[in-house]
Amino acid sequence: MMTAWAERNSPNSFRFWGSLMVLLCFLIGIVVYGGSRYSFGVFMKPMAESMGWTRTQVSLAVTIHLISYALLSPIIGRLYDTIGMRKVMITGSVLLSAALCGMIFVDSLWLFYLLYGVVAAFGSNAAGRLASATIVANWFVRQRGLMMGITAVAVGVGTAIMAPVTRQLLDAFGWRMAFVAIGLLTAVLVLLPITLIVKGHGRPEDRGFGADGAALATANLSEQDLVEQVAKSDNWTTSEALRTKAFYAIAIVTGLIFIADYMVLLHSTADFEDRGLAGSTAVSLLSLITLSSVIGRIGFGLLADRINMKAGFGLFLGLQLIAMPLIIVGGTDTNLLYLFAVLFGLGYAGAAVFVPFIVADYFGTTNFGSIFGLVTMGAALSGAVGGVLGGWIFDTHNNYQLAWYFCAIAQGLAIVIIYTAGGRPRRKSA
């Protein structure tokens, strides 16, 4: 019995299960985000032409999806912390797979909005980035930043892989069957691994060891005892976190980041083409942002384990702030615009690493899902605002220059807020 316990708690055992959890997070990034969300643009024109819908009507599904995703985030996070990640992630992956497969029956806008805008949003939230960040926060301390970076890379890799694959499926079998294929892929590469790998609350304690493979205080803990042991460590409750200045600083800064990021990601390609650049050049600039972000996520992941949080936020926001004048004055100078893409992409990567990292670092992991879910809700709503605001600025001014100034102001303001109000919170003495 003692030998079996020692094997369960050995560093090799932790590396085995820890590696599987990271692999699961990577698969989630590729399939859930690369497939069901960031490849959606591939479906835009075929669906509009096939169903006789306008592109605005098709695009509305994405808006509903983002709003549903945002509003559900704190609920999903709370469910992680209460009933456990396994149940929530399995439910989410089943719903996501069913929603995507159900697209074969879509014959009206209301059914499209229901399946993709609501059901798929719940599924991708319950078995998506919030889950990945929660897993990494719980399993790793010493290499938490690196693991955040590695799992965040999956989103960029997934987009690069799934978009062309989806295009091929769509050309060969039509948009309905392409959705079904992604739904089946979700069942095989997300649902099945979750069922086999995730246990209980998704914490290392469920496997018999602590974060980073540390041994637990006793070998004879029940599942409830394990949960209580984690809760006794230096963790904040959600209500405690909501009473700190640091939480609101993190939430506001993240919101400003997402407004600027979505404005650039959704509108920069159109701006480049409006300036007279070829469509292929405009797309290559957006691709360079994505490629730079993949490299940046690994780099910032390594840095996050070595520098303080304020310095990390200042660094990635500073890169984006330096990049904005290049798009403002760049005109059709591709040298300046490619430099913009590299700097912005590197900075864009930082939020994917440092935002979940700072939540775990400041408030602990016991209620990470609930606290990070609230931050995610604000971020998703802010991203939706950024996309709409960018379009409104163009419609009213016939160019995007004001939008890029707005981005620079948002990034500068975010730096000021994180440095003045984003310090580590301290509990008040009783």
LUMTI-486500 format. One line per 8 residues: number of its first residue (from 0); their letters; for each residue x, y, z of C-alpha. Coordinates in nm, 2 decimals, m for minus. Layout:
NUM = A = X/Y/Z | ... $
END
This chain:
0 = MMTAWAER = 0.00/0.00/0.00 | 0.28/0.24/0.09 | 0.46/0.16/m0.23 | 0.15/0.23/m0.44 | 0.10/0.56/m0.25 | 0.47/0.66/m0.31 | 0.42/0.59/m0.68 | 0.11/0.80/m0.70 $
8 = NSPNSFRF = 0.30/1.09/m0.53 | 0.63/1.06/m0.70 | 0.77/1.34/m0.93 | 0.74/1.10/m1.22 | 0.37/1.05/m1.16 | 0.32/1.43/m1.14 | 0.51/1.48/m1.46 | 0.30/1.22/m1.63 $
16 = WGSLMVLL = m0.04/1.36/m1.52 | 0.08/1.72/m1.55 | 0.19/1.66/m1.91 | m0.14/1.51/m1.99 | m0.33/1.81/m1.84 | m0.11/2.05/m2.05 | m0.17/1.83/m2.36 | m0.55/1.85/m2.29 $
24 = CFLIGIVV = m0.53/2.23/m2.27 | m0.34/2.24/m2.60 | m0.60/2.03/m2.77 | m0.87/2.26/m2.63 | m0.69/2.56/m2.78 | m0.66/2.40/m3.12 | m1.01/2.25/m3.15 | m1.24/2.47/m2.94 $
32 = YGGSRYSF = m1.09/2.80/m3.04 | m0.91/2.73/m3.36 | m1.20/2.53/m3.49 | m1.54/2.65/m3.36 | m1.46/3.02/m3.30 | m1.16/3.16/m3.50 | m1.24/2.97/m3.81 | m1.59/3.11/m3.82 $
40 = GVFMKPMA = m1.50/3.36/m4.09 | m1.46/3.08/m4.34 | m1.83/3.01/m4.31 | m1.94/3.37/m4.35 | m1.98/3.40/m4.73 | m2.10/3.04/m4.80 | m2.37/3.05/m4.53 | m2.49/3.39/m4.65 $
48 = ESMGWTRT = m2.52/3.28/m5.01 | m2.67/2.94/m4.93 | m2.94/3.07/m4.69 | m3.00/3.41/m4.85 | m2.89/3.59/m4.54 | m2.70/3.91/m4.52 | m2.35/3.90/m4.38 | m2.48/4.12/m4.09 $
56 = QVSLAVTI = m2.73/3.85/m4.01 | m2.46/3.58/m4.01 | m2.22/3.80/m3.81 | m2.48/3.86/m3.55 | m2.44/3.50/m3.44 | m2.08/3.58/m3.34 | m2.19/3.88/m3.14 | m2.45/3.67/m2.96 $
64 = HLISYALL = m2.19/3.41/m2.90 | m1.95/3.66/m2.75 | m2.21/3.81/m2.52 | m2.33/3.47/m2.41 | m1.97/3.37/m2.35 | m1.91/3.68/m2.14 | m2.22/3.65/m1.93 | m2.16/3.28/m1.87 $
72 = SPIIGRLY = m1.80/3.31/m1.76 | m1.85/3.39/m1.39 | m2.11/3.11/m1.37 | m1.88/2.86/m1.53 | m1.60/2.97/m1.31 | m1.81/2.93/m1.00 | m1.92/2.58/m1.12 | m1.55/2.48/m1.15 $
80 = DTIGMRKV = m1.49/2.57/m0.79 | m1.80/2.40/m0.66 | m1.91/2.09/m0.84 | m1.57/2.03/m1.01 | m1.41/2.08/m1.35 | m1.47/1.72/m1.47 | m1.85/1.75/m1.47 | m1.86/2.10/m1.61 $
88 = MITGSVLL = m1.60/2.03/m1.89 | m1.77/1.71/m1.99 | m2.11/1.89/m2.01 | m1.95/2.17/m2.20 | m1.78/1.95/m2.46 | m2.10/1.75/m2.51 | m2.30/2.07/m2.57 | m2.04/2.22/m2.80 $
96 = SAALCGMI = m2.01/1.90/m3.01 | m2.39/1.87/m3.02 | m2.44/2.23/m3.12 | m2.19/2.21/m3.40 | m2.33/1.88/m3.53 | m2.68/2.03/m3.50 | m2.59/2.29/m3.75 | m2.68/2.03/m4.02 $
104 = FVDSLWLF = m3.05/2.10/m3.93 | m3.03/2.48/m3.94 | m3.30/2.62/m4.17 | m3.37/2.95/m3.99 | m3.18/3.23/m3.82 | m3.34/3.17/m3.48 | m3.20/2.81/m3.48 | m2.86/2.93/m3.60 $
112 = YLLYGVVA = m2.85/3.19/m3.32 | m2.96/2.94/m3.06 | m2.71/2.67/m3.15 | m2.40/2.88/m3.23 | m2.48/3.19/m3.03 | m2.60/3.03/m2.71 | m2.54/2.65/m2.68 | m2.19/2.66/m2.85 $
120 = AFGSNAAG = m2.10/2.96/m2.63 | m2.18/2.76/m2.32 | m1.99/2.47/m2.45 | m1.68/2.66/m2.55 | m1.68/2.84/m2.22 | m1.72/2.53/m2.01 | m1.45/2.34/m2.20 | m1.23/2.63/m2.32 $
128 = RLASATIV = m0.97/2.89/m2.22 | m1.12/2.94/m1.88 | m1.08/2.57/m1.81 | m0.72/2.57/m1.94 | m0.62/2.87/m1.73 | m0.78/2.71/m1.42 | m0.60/2.38/m1.48 | m0.26/2.55/m1.52 $
136 = ANWFVRQR = m0.31/2.77/m1.22 | m0.39/2.47/m1.00 | m0.12/2.24/m1.12 | 0.18/2.46/m1.15 | 0.35/2.73/m0.94 | 0.72/2.74/m1.03 | 0.65/2.71/m1.41 | 0.30/2.86/m1.41 $
144 = GLMMGITA = 0.40/3.14/m1.65 | 0.56/2.90/m1.90 | 0.27/2.66/m1.89 | 0.03/2.96/m1.94 | 0.23/3.05/m2.24 | 0.24/2.70/m2.39 | m0.13/2.65/m2.35 | m0.21/3.00/m2.50 $
152 = VAVGVGTA = 0.01/2.92/m2.80 | m0.25/2.65/m2.89 | m0.50/2.92/m2.99 | m0.27/3.06/m3.26 | m0.16/2.72/m3.37 | m0.52/2.60/m3.38 | m0.63/2.90/m3.60 | m0.34/2.83/m3.84 $
160 = IMAPVTRQ = m0.44/2.46/m3.87 | m0.81/2.46/m3.84 | m0.89/2.76/m4.08 | m0.75/2.59/m4.39 | m0.88/2.25/m4.29 | m1.22/2.39/m4.24 | m1.20/2.56/m4.58 | m1.11/2.22/m4.74 $
168 = LLDAFGWR = m1.40/2.05/m4.57 | m1.64/2.33/m4.67 | m1.53/2.32/m5.03 | m1.56/1.94/m5.04 | m1.88/1.88/m4.84 | m2.05/2.21/m4.78 | m2.08/2.43/m4.48 | m2.32/2.20/m4.29 $
176 = MAFVAIGL = m2.10/1.90/m4.30 | m1.80/2.11/m4.22 | m1.97/2.21/m3.89 | m2.05/1.85/m3.83 | m1.69/1.75/m3.89 | m1.57/2.01/m3.63 | m1.83/1.88/m3.39 | m1.71/1.52/m3.43 $
184 = LTAVLVLL = m1.35/1.64/m3.39 | m1.45/1.81/m3.06 | m1.60/1.48/m2.94 | m1.28/1.29/m3.02 | m1.01/1.54/m2.93 | m1.18/1.72/m2.64 | m1.46/1.52/m2.49 | m1.28/1.19/m2.49 $
192 = PITLIVKG = m0.95/1.32/m2.34 | m1.14/1.51/m2.07 | m1.33/1.19/m1.97 | m1.00/1.00/m1.95 | m0.77/1.26/m1.79 | m0.97/1.51/m1.57 | m1.07/1.39/m1.23 | m1.29/1.56/m0.97 $
200 = HGRPEDRG = m1.21/1.92/m0.94 | m0.93/1.90/m1.19 | m0.67/1.97/m0.93 | m0.34/1.77/m0.86 | m0.48/1.68/m0.52 | m0.74/1.47/m0.70 | m0.45/1.26/m0.82 | m0.28/1.24/m0.48 $
208 = FGADGAAL = m0.02/1.52/m0.49 | 0.01/1.90/m0.46 | 0.10/2.16/m0.71 | 0.44/2.10/m0.88 | 0.42/1.75/m0.75 | 0.46/1.84/m0.38 | 0.36/1.56/m0.14 | 0.03/1.60/0.05 $
216 = ATANLSEQ = 0.04/1.61/0.43 | m0.13/1.27/0.45 | m0.19/0.97/0.23 | m0.54/0.90/0.37 | m0.74/1.20/0.26 | m1.10/1.17/0.13 | m1.20/1.37/m0.17 | m1.37/1.63/0.06 $
224 = DLVEQVAK = m1.06/1.64/0.28 | m0.85/1.72/m0.03 | m1.07/2.01/m0.13 | m1.06/2.14/0.23 | m0.68/2.11/0.25 | m0.65/2.33/m0.06 | m0.89/2.58/0.07 | m0.69/2.62/0.39 $
232 = SDNWTTSE = m0.39/2.76/0.20 | m0.34/3.13/0.13 | m0.64/3.17/m0.10 | m0.90/3.45/m0.13 | m1.27/3.40/m0.15 | m1.45/3.57/m0.44 | m1.62/3.82/m0.21 | m1.28/3.90/m0.05 $
240 = ALRTKAFY = m1.13/3.96/m0.40 | m1.42/4.18/m0.49 | m1.34/4.41/m0.20 | m0.98/4.47/m0.32 | m0.85/4.76/m0.53 | m0.63/4.51/m0.72 | m0.92/4.31/m0.86 | m1.08/4.62/m1.02 $
248 = AIAIVTGL = m0.75/4.74/m1.15 | m0.69/4.40/m1.31 | m1.05/4.39/m1.45 | m1.03/4.75/m1.59 | m0.69/4.70/m1.74 | m0.79/4.37/m1.90 | m1.10/4.54/m2.05 | m0.89/4.83/m2.19 $
256 = IFIADYMV = m0.65/4.57/m2.34 | m0.93/4.38/m2.51 | m1.10/4.69/m2.65 | m0.77/4.78/m2.82 | m0.68/4.43/m2.93 | m1.02/4.35/m3.09 | m1.02/4.69/m3.26 | m0.69/4.61/m3.43 $
264 = LLHSTADF = m0.76/4.25/m3.50 | m1.10/4.31/m3.66 | m1.03/4.63/m3.85 | m0.66/4.66/m3.93 | m0.68/4.45/m4.24 | m0.97/4.66/m4.38 | m0.76/4.97/m4.30 | m0.46/4.84/m4.48 $
272 = EDRGLAGS = m0.67/4.77/m4.79 | m0.84/5.11/m4.77 | m0.49/5.27/m4.79 | m0.42/5.09/m5.12 | m0.23/4.78/m5.01 | m0.30/4.46/m5.19 | m0.54/4.22/m5.01 | m0.26/3.96/m4.98 $
280 = TAVSLLSL = m0.03/4.21/m4.82 | m0.31/4.32/m4.57 | m0.37/3.96/m4.48 | 0.00/3.89/m4.44 | 0.02/4.17/m4.19 | m0.25/4.01/m3.98 | m0.08/3.67/m4.01 | 0.24/3.83/m3.89 $
288 = ITLSSVIG = 0.06/3.96/m3.58 | m0.06/3.60/m3.51 | 0.28/3.45/m3.57 | 0.45/3.71/m3.34 | 0.19/3.64/m3.07 | 0.28/3.27/m3.08 | 0.64/3.35/m3.02 | 0.55/3.61/m2.76 $
296 = RIGFGLLA = 0.34/3.37/m2.56 | 0.64/3.14/m2.50 | 0.87/3.44/m2.43 | 0.62/3.60/m2.19 | 0.55/3.26/m2.03 | 0.92/3.23/m1.94 | 0.94/3.59/m1.82 | 0.63/3.56/m1.60 $
304 = DRINMKAG = 0.81/3.31/m1.38 | 1.09/3.56/m1.33 | 0.96/3.91/m1.31 | 0.69/4.09/m1.10 | 0.34/4.14/m1.23 | 0.36/4.51/m1.28 | 0.68/4.48/m1.49 | 0.52/4.21/m1.70 $
312 = FGLFLGLQ = 0.21/4.42/m1.77 | 0.42/4.73/m1.84 | 0.64/4.54/m2.09 | 0.37/4.39/m2.31 | 0.15/4.70/m2.30 | 0.46/4.91/m2.37 | 0.53/4.70/m2.68 | 0.18/4.77/m2.81 $
320 = LIAMPLII = 0.19/5.14/m2.72 | 0.52/5.17/m2.91 | 0.36/4.99/m3.21 | 0.05/5.22/m3.24 | 0.24/5.53/m3.39 | 0.37/5.30/m3.66 | 0.02/5.22/m3.78 | m0.09/5.58/m3.74 $
328 = VGGTDTNL = 0.19/5.73/m3.95 | 0.28/5.42/m4.16 | 0.05/5.49/m4.45 | 0.15/5.24/m4.72 | 0.51/5.20/m4.60 | 0.52/4.82/m4.55 | 0.85/4.83/m4.36 | 0.68/5.04/m4.09 $
336 = LYLFAVLF = 0.36/4.83/m4.10 | 0.55/4.50/m4.07 | 0.73/4.64/m3.77 | 0.40/4.74/m3.63 | 0.27/4.39/m3.68 | 0.57/4.23/m3.50 | 0.56/4.47/m3.20 | 0.18/4.46/m3.16 $
344 = GLGYAGAA = 0.17/4.08/m3.20 | 0.44/4.03/m2.93 | 0.25/4.26/m2.70 | m0.08/4.10/m2.78 | 0.06/3.77/m2.65 | 0.13/3.91/m2.30 | m0.23/3.94/m2.19 | m0.29/3.56/m2.25 $
352 = VFVPFIVA = m0.01/3.49/m2.01 | m0.01/3.77/m1.75 | m0.39/3.81/m1.69 | m0.46/3.46/m1.56 | m0.12/3.45/m1.40 | m0.18/3.77/m1.19 | m0.52/3.64/m1.08 | m0.37/3.31/m0.95 $
360 = DYFGTTNF = m0.07/3.49/m0.81 | m0.27/3.75/m0.62 | m0.58/3.56/m0.51 | m0.47/3.19/m0.51 | m0.62/2.89/m0.68 | m0.91/2.77/m0.47 | m1.16/3.02/m0.62 | m0.96/3.10/m0.93 $
368 = GSIFGLVT = m1.24/2.99/m1.16 | m1.49/3.23/m1.00 | m1.25/3.52/m0.99 | m1.10/3.47/m1.33 | m1.45/3.41/m1.47 | m1.55/3.76/m1.36 | m1.24/3.91/m1.53 | m1.31/3.71/m1.84 $
376 = MGAALSGA = m1.67/3.84/m1.85 | m1.55/4.20/m1.86 | m1.28/4.11/m2.11 | m1.52/3.95/m2.36 | m1.77/4.23/m2.33 | m1.49/4.48/m2.38 | m1.38/4.29/m2.69 | m1.73/4.32/m2.84 $
384 = VGGVLGGW = m1.73/4.69/m2.76 | m1.39/4.73/m2.93 | m1.51/4.57/m3.25 | m1.83/4.78/m3.27 | m1.65/5.10/m3.17 | m1.39/5.05/m3.45 | m1.67/5.01/m3.71 | m1.85/5.32/m3.57 $
392 = IFDTHNNY = m1.54/5.53/m3.59 | m1.49/5.43/m3.96 | m1.85/5.49/m4.05 | m1.85/5.84/m3.90 | m1.49/5.95/m4.00 | m1.44/5.73/m4.32 | m1.10/5.62/m4.18 | m0.95/5.44/m3.88 $
400 = QLAWYFCA = m0.70/5.70/m3.76 | m0.91/5.80/m3.45 | m0.95/5.43/m3.37 | m0.57/5.38/m3.35 | m0.53/5.69/m3.13 | m0.80/5.55/m2.91 | m0.60/5.22/m2.88 | m0.29/5.41/m2.78 $
408 = IAQGLAIV = m0.48/5.60/m2.51 | m0.63/5.28/m2.38 | m0.29/5.11/m2.36 | m0.13/5.41/m2.19 | m0.42/5.43/m1.94 | m0.39/5.06/m1.87 | m0.02/5.10/m1.78 | m0.10/5.39/m1.54 $
416 = IIYTAGGR = m0.37/5.19/m1.37 | m0.17/4.87/m1.32 | 0.12/5.07/m1.18 | m0.09/5.29/m0.95 | m0.36/5.05/m0.83 | m0.25/4.70/m0.94 | m0.02/4.61/m0.65 | m0.06/4.28/m0.46 $
424 = PRRKSA = m0.36/4.30/m0.22 | m0.32/4.24/0.15 | m0.58/4.12/0.39 | m0.68/4.36/0.66 | m0.58/4.25/1.01 | m0.87/4.12/1.22 $
END
